[in-house]
């Protein structure tokens, strides 16, 4: 079994059903019991506001499963129900309180509470720790990605190690082609694995710890920068990645940031355990500038600022990169020269200016829910 950093998370609580590590309170309470019409509305909101930012599923396949499950919940699999609950939760997270009142006839707080209860019950029923079902792990991963942004959401920090453990049991850390899997399955596994790794890195940054997954534990390649229309369960040849805009281009940029930031953002111990070079603060800032240049040339240059998603995503990615720079500088602020302290002050001023510009931009407001951590970041964080 590949190594996991032993001290980076609290141990997952073990119970017969295998899901208690996701929850910080007893399972139960009112569930989200929406009529099919409103569930279909949530799917539409998911397509509009979540899927462009979190390319986890092959959307045509997920839509088929979602609609079939909504139409016949009593005879649906537990993993399909998990998918419906996770998608519903993500969609509700993307809505404003006013939109929840108008579209779903209830408050956002009530809807989120019921949605979390539904998700918790589904994960408990499926025995999530023991599952080998890709769809169930996709649903759990989506739940945690969105739950990280939910003040009353699941204990993501404690659950990431559990998710990685499940993924390792499914061999998601091994690239599908090396395992002799078909191109479509290989691509979906790559999307899932790298979404998990991104969540792992972001959660570690949130809590000033190190990621769970070690670099030597996986060889899974990054997913292809292609549209879902270029993927088919029956395809016999792998998709061809293009240096151009696609439905994956935002997720691809985030994955690129995850891949490189793992090598210089975290502790010296993490670097030693991964055989990464231990860099000084100045060297880390230099590595970050190189990563920034690569992200600009490989992804951001293809964004069309007239498209609302591209406009918001480009601004958010630049803020994410600046946030990493500020985190590196703040963690080494005791050794900064007066010149570097002046640069740090300017970087903070630039950060808050860009945050204000993004908050007040009329274009793409429906995507800002996904960037609340970046928009609320401060020197006290």
ABEGO torsion letter per residue (X at the ends): XBBBBAAABBBBBBBAAGAAAABABBBEEBBBBBBAAAAAAAAAAAAAAAAAABBABBAAAAAAAAAAAAABAAABBAAAAAAAAAAAAAAAAABBAAAAAAAAGBBAAAAAAAAAAAAAAAAAAAGAAABABAAAAAAAAAAAAAAAABAABBBAAAAAAAAAAAAAAAGAABBAAAAGBBAAAAAAAAAAAAAAAAAAAAAAAAAGBBBABBAAABABBBBBBBBAAABBAABABBBBBBBBBBAAAAAAAAAAAAAAAAAAABBAAAAAAAGBBBBBAAAAAAAAAAAAAAAAAAAAAABBAABAAAAAAAAAAAAAAAAAAAAAAAAAAAABBAAAAAAAAAAAAAAAAAAAAAAABABGAAAAAAAAAAAABBAAX
